[in-house]
Amino acid sequence: MSIRDNLDISAYLVLGPENTLGRPVGDVVAQALDAGFTCIQVRSKVASAREIIALTDDAAQAIARAGKTGQVALLIDDRLDCVLAAREQGVAVDGVTVAQSMGFDPAAVFKTLVARGAKGQFYVFDVPVAENLDLKKAAKAVGEKSIEMLHQKELLPLTGYVHGGCSPVGMKKQFPTVFHETALGYDTICVSAGKIGAQVECDPQALIALLRAKTADVIV
């Protein structure tokens, strides 16, 4: 069962650099978990996007050390951009709940992933933020026998974008791009605007036409 299916906010802790009195966020979260807190929210009006993501990573690691990943919800307050960036960096943050709290349909918020095919060709896949790319389906969609996710260190030199700020538009070179098929079911979707802390809402049909992309079922 995922966090989204089992969200318990009966004991809800909100924290950020403004209210931890200089203590490491991970230590504060660890004590909160020992005290029985069931939901952790990272919130800051002064921290940068990078700082919020780092704080969230610290909190996620504390939750993992306590063996409560998937049991304790980890949220970011009103910063869907940070949720997307953190998830792209592998942080176990619950992006769906945050997206809903901001008025977005989480299924219409897309993250950009880059993969390499067996022949060495690179491909871009855009899938809903709460979903995972199915490598077999993705390979079939682009006519490859297999694909693998690009290593994080390769992303910047290849695309010009850092992890957490990768956009399907404006890469150093335009690669074959596939959106999950549900993209066309929305009037607008959200994708990264090309840097951490920035998102853009756009017409999916216009975006797909601009990128000469196609759609397919590519999620697990």
TASULHU-V504668 format. One line per field, one symbol per residue. psi: psi as a letter, one per 20 degrees, with the letter a starting at -180 (. if undefined). A space follows every 10 residues. Layout:
psi->???
//
This chain:
psi->prghilookh npppqahhji kiqphhgggg hgghijqipp ppppihqrgg ggggghgggh hggghikjpi gppoqpokmh ghgggghhjj pmqnhggggh hjjqohijoq qpqprprhji qqqpppqqhi rqpohggggh hjkqhqrqqp qgiigghghj qrpikpqipj rhqpqpppqq hihijqhqrp rqjjqpjpqp prohggghgg ikrrqrojr.
//
